[in-house]
């Protein structure tokens, strides 16, 4: 019990330190571009499609809805704040007033790699970046201030966190396990194409997250027609497919390190971090790791597709509750902060590279 209390105290100290960082002077050297899905979306869906994301989303830290699918900050928010950098503005947020001097977030809820050329597939996000870069450099050349220059784009960190929806959506379409696995090379090929497109534009610093344990998400467990679960209660086929995707992604990044000689390509093992958090939830001060904090229906998963978080009739846990999962898919701020702390330790990075490695030019 003393160990649990110590773990909880350290976690609360970790979380509480970030608002202090957020109030300090921003790190002007940190330029970050993010490509991905809802794990990293800081408001792209709300800005791009006008899709309403209501309270209680955002109730922690922001005290309002910001378009994030969580009660508070996402992993990317904690990573930015660890650098003393401002939080990233969605590329599609027309009324933000931002000059995007610290980068931009192209991630949008629901994004996948395939099919291509649909909002907001990975290749569309890359096309948006290319337009953003060209327009930004035009403005800088015309004398506009506070915009990223060519050196800023070269020295920026490019984060990619995508692929989870490709796997989950394949299962949702009732594809067999073998059919889902057969699609993995095409998904990884799209990530390779994205990285090479960015490299050809001068990007040299890449930070790539693998897929988390999808089979441990309350929504997917609740909706699965065939519930073959492991000892934790997670869907075995989903997690197995995620691991195979992660193996293929790791192999790709190893290959790119040899091909892109002057690039730094970091692989981050999100699967191991999140699986450990779920498997050993009590050790980290959490409970009910397979139950959503915000949803409907109560135990064991508190998820009902007809009454999702923020929609009329939803039920939500107390603000001080120690839940891993927020809405059936996404993590709570407390869980995101724990994942971020593990990422920052470099223990799960290959090669072991500090997150702030790109800040020195």
C-alpha positions in Angstrom: 0.0 0.0 0.0 2.9 2.4 0.8 4.3 1.6 -2.7 1.0 2.5 -4.3 0.8 5.8 -2.4 4.4 6.6 -3.4 3.6 5.9 -7.1 0.5 8.1 -6.9 2.4 10.9 -5.2 5.1 10.9 -7.8 2.6 10.9 -10.6 0.7 13.8 -9.1 3.9 15.7 -8.7 4.8 14.9 -12.3 1.4 16.2 -13.6 1.4 19.3 -11.4 4.8 20.4 -12.7 3.5 20.9 -16.2 1.3 23.9 -15.7 4.3 25.7 -14.1 6.3 24.9 -17.3 3.4 26.2 -19.4 3.6 29.6 -17.7 7.3 30.0 -18.3 8.9 31.6 -21.4 8.3 29.4 -24.4 11.3 27.6 -26.0 11.6 29.3 -29.3 13.9 26.6 -30.6 11.4 23.9 -30.4 9.5 23.4 -33.7 7.3 20.3 -34.0 5.1 18.9 -36.7 2.7 16.1 -35.8 0.9 13.7 -38.1 -1.6 11.2 -36.8 -5.0 10.4 -35.4 -7.0 11.1 -32.3 -4.1 10.2 -30.0 -2.5 13.5 -31.1 -5.4 15.6 -32.3 -5.5 18.9 -30.4 -8.6 20.2 -32.2 -8.2 19.3 -35.8 -11.6 17.5 -36.1 -13.5 20.3 -34.5 -11.7 22.9 -36.6 -11.8 21.0 -39.9 -15.3 19.6 -39.8 -17.0 21.6 -37.1 -17.7 18.3 -35.3 -18.8 19.1 -31.7 -16.7 17.7 -29.0 -18.5 18.6 -25.8 -17.7 18.7 -22.1 -16.7 16.8 -20.0 -14.0 16.5 -22.6 -11.4 19.0 -21.5 -12.7 19.3 -18.0 -9.2 18.8 -16.4 -6.5 21.4 -16.9 -8.3 23.3 -19.7 -11.7 23.5 -17.9 -13.4 23.6 -21.3 -13.6 21.6 -24.5 -10.6 22.2 -26.7 -11.3 19.5 -29.3 -9.2 16.9 -27.6 -10.7 13.5 -26.9 -9.7 13.3 -23.3 -10.5 15.0 -20.0 -7.3 17.0 -20.3 -3.9 17.0 -22.0 -2.7 14.4 -24.5 0.7 12.8 -24.7 1.8 15.4 -27.3 0.8 18.2 -24.9 3.0 16.8 -22.1 5.9 16.2 -24.5 5.7 19.9 -25.7 5.5 21.1 -22.1 8.5 19.0 -21.2 10.4 21.3 -23.6 8.9 24.4 -22.2 7.3 24.8 -25.6 3.8 26.1 -26.3 1.0 23.6 -27.1 0.6 22.9 -30.8 -2.2 24.6 -32.7 -4.2 22.5 -35.2 -3.3 23.3 -38.8 -7.0 23.7 -39.6 -7.8 26.1 -36.8 -8.6 29.3 -38.8 -9.4 31.4 -35.8 -6.4 30.5 -33.6 -4.5 33.7 -34.4 -1.3 31.6 -34.4 1.6 32.2 -36.7 2.6 28.6 -36.1 6.1 29.7 -35.1 6.5 26.5 -33.0 5.1 24.1 -35.6 1.6 22.8 -36.4 -0.5 19.8 -35.7 -1.9 17.9 -38.7 -3.4 15.0 -36.7 -7.1 14.5 -36.9 -9.5 12.1 -35.1 -10.2 9.0 -37.1 -7.2 9.3 -39.5 -5.6 6.3 -41.1 -3.1 5.6 -43.8 -5.6 3.9 -46.1 -7.6 4.6 -48.2 -5.5 7.5 -49.5 -6.9 10.9 -50.6 -9.8 11.0 -48.1 -9.9 13.4 -45.2 -7.7 13.1 -43.3 -5.5 10.2 -44.4 -1.8 10.4 -43.8 -1.0 11.3 -47.3 -3.5 14.2 -47.1 -1.8 15.4 -43.9 1.6 15.4 -45.8 0.0 17.3 -48.6 -1.3 19.9 -46.1 2.2 20.2 -44.7 3.7 20.8 -48.1 1.2 23.6 -48.7 1.8 25.0 -45.2 5.6 25.0 -45.7 5.5 26.6 -49.2 3.1 29.3 -48.0 5.1 30.0 -44.8 8.3 30.4 -46.7 6.6 32.8 -49.1 5.4 34.9 -46.2 8.9 34.8 -44.6 10.5 35.9 -47.9 8.1 38.8 -48.2 9.2 40.1 -44.8 6.6 38.7 -42.5 7.9 38.1 -39.0 7.4 35.3 -36.5 7.1 32.6 -39.2 9.3 29.5 -39.5 12.2 29.9 -41.9 13.9 27.2 -44.0 16.3 26.4 -41.2 13.4 26.0 -38.8 11.8 23.4 -41.1 15.1 21.6 -41.4 15.7 21.5 -37.6 12.1 20.7 -36.6 11.0 17.4 -35.1 8.5 15.4 -37.2 6.3 13.1 -35.1 4.2 10.4 -36.7 1.7 8.4 -34.7 -0.7 6.5 -37.0 -1.8 3.1 -38.0 -4.1 2.2 -35.1 -7.3 3.0 -37.0 -6.1 0.9 -40.0 -6.1 -2.1 -37.8 -9.2 -1.4 -35.7 -11.3 -0.4 -38.8 -10.3 -3.6 -40.6 -11.7 -5.6 -37.7 -14.8 -3.4 -37.6 -15.4 -4.3 -41.3 -15.5 -8.0 -40.2 -12.3 -8.8 -42.0 -10.7 -12.0 -40.7 -7.5 -11.9 -38.7 -5.6 -13.2 -41.7 -7.1 -10.4 -43.9 -6.2 -7.8 -41.3 -2.6 -9.0 -41.1 -2.4 -9.0 -44.9 -3.1 -5.3 -45.0 -0.2 -4.4 -42.6 2.6 -4.1 -45.3 0.4 -1.6 -47.2 -0.1 0.5 -44.1 3.6 0.5 -43.3 4.4 1.4 -46.9 2.3 4.6 -46.5 4.3 5.5 -43.4 7.5 5.0 -45.3 6.2 7.2 -48.1 5.3 9.9 -45.7 8.7 9.9 -44.0 10.5 9.9 -47.4 8.3 12.8 -48.6 9.2 14.8 -45.5 12.9 13.8 -45.9 12.9 15.1 -49.5 11.6 18.4 -48.1 14.6 18.7 -45.8 13.3 17.0 -42.7 16.0 15.1 -40.8 14.5 14.4 -37.3 11.7 11.8 -37.0 10.0 10.5 -33.9 7.6 7.6 -34.6 5.2 5.9 -32.2 4.0 2.4 -32.7 0.5 1.2 -32.0 -0.8 0.6 -28.5 -2.7 -2.5 -27.3 -5.9 -2.0 -29.2 -7.4 -5.1 -27.7 -7.5 -3.4 -24.3 -9.7 -0.5 -25.3 -13.2 -0.8 -23.7 -15.0 0.3 -26.9 -13.4 -2.4 -29.0 -14.0 -5.1 -26.3 -17.6 -4.1 -26.0 -18.3 -4.1 -29.8 -16.4 -7.2 -30.7 -18.6 -10.0 -31.9 -16.0 -12.7 -31.1 -14.7 -12.0 -27.6 -11.6 -14.2 -27.4 -9.7 -12.5 -24.6 -6.3 -12.9 -22.8 -5.7 -13.1 -19.1 -6.2 -9.3 -18.8 -9.5 -9.4 -20.6 -8.1 -7.8 -23.8 -9.0 -9.0 -27.3 -6.2 -11.4 -28.3 -6.6 -10.9 -32.1 -6.5 -7.1 -31.9 -3.3 -7.1 -29.8 -1.7 -9.7 -31.9 -2.3 -7.7 -35.0 -1.0 -4.6 -33.3 2.2 -6.4 -32.4 2.7 -7.6 -36.0 2.2 -4.1 -37.2 4.7 -2.8 -34.7 7.3 -5.4 -35.8 6.9 -4.3 -39.4 7.1 -0.7 -38.4 10.3 -1.3 -36.3 11.8 -3.1 -39.3 10.9 -0.2 -41.6 12.5 2.4 -39.3 15.7 0.3 -39.0 15.8 0.2 -42.8 15.3 3.9 -43.1 18.2 4.6 -40.7 20.5 2.9 -43.2 19.0 4.6 -46.3 18.6 8.1 -44.9 22.2 8.5 -43.7 21.9 12.0 -42.3 18.5 11.5 -40.6 17.7 10.6 -37.0 14.8 8.2 -36.9 13.5 7.3 -33.4 11.1 4.5 -32.7 9.0 4.7 -29.5 7.4 1.5 -28.1 4.1 2.9 -27.0 2.6 -0.7 -27.0 4.9 -1.8 -24.1 4.3 1.4 -22.2 0.5 1.2 -22.4 0.3 -2.6 -21.9 2.3 -2.3 -18.7 0.1 0.5 -17.5 -3.0 -1.6 -18.0 -1.5 -4.9 -16.7 -0.1 -3.2 -13.6 -2.6 -0.5 -13.1 -2.7 -0.8 -9.3 1.1 -0.4 -9.2 0.7 3.0 -10.8 -2.3 4.1 -8.7 -5.0 3.3 -11.2 -8.1 1.1 -11.1 -10.5 -0.4 -13.6 -8.0 -0.3 -16.6 -10.6 -1.8 -19.0 -13.5 0.5 -18.0 -14.2 3.9 -19.5 -14.5 6.9 -17.1 -17.0 8.6 -19.4 -19.6 6.6 -21.1 -22.8 4.6 -20.3 -23.7 1.2 -19.0 -21.5 0.8 -16.0 -19.2 -2.2 -15.4 -17.4 -4.0 -16.9 -16.6 -1.5 -19.6 -19.0 1.5 -19.3 -19.3 1.8 -23.0 -22.5 2.0 -25.2 -22.3 3.1 -28.8 -25.7 4.8 -28.4 -24.6 7.0 -25.5 -21.0 8.1 -25.9 -19.1 10.6 -23.7 -20.5 14.1 -24.0 -23.8 13.0 -25.5 -27.1 13.2 -23.6 -27.3 10.5 -20.9 -23.6 9.9 -20.4 -22.2 9.0 -17.1 -18.8 10.1 -15.9 -16.5 9.3 -13.0 -15.4 11.8 -10.4 -12.6 14.2 -11.3 -10.2 12.6 -8.8 -10.8 9.1 -10.0 -7.9 7.0 -11.1 -9.0 5.7 -14.5 -6.7 4.7 -17.4 -9.4 5.0 -20.1 -11.4 8.2 -20.6 -14.2 7.4 -23.2 -13.7 3.8 -24.4 -10.8 4.6 -26.8 -8.7 7.5 -25.4 -6.7 7.8 -22.2 -7.3 10.1 -19.3 -4.9 13.0 -18.6 -3.5 11.1 -15.7 -2.8 8.1 -17.9 -1.4 10.3 -20.7 1.0 11.9 -18.2 2.3 8.5 -17.1 2.8 7.4 -20.7 4.6 10.7 -21.4 6.9 10.2 -18.4 7.8 6.8 -19.7 8.5 8.2 -23.2 10.7 10.9 -21.7 12.8 8.3 -19.8 14.2 7.1 -23.2 13.8 3.5 -22.0 11.4 2.8 -24.7 13.1 4.6 -27.6 15.3 3.0 -30.3 17.9 4.5 -30.5 17.7 5.8 -26.9 17.5 9.5 -27.7 16.3 12.3 -25.4 13.1 14.0 -26.7 14.9 17.4 -26.6 17.6 16.2 -28.9 16.4 18.4 -31.8 16.4 21.7 -29.8 20.2 22.2 -30.3 21.0 23.1 -33.9 
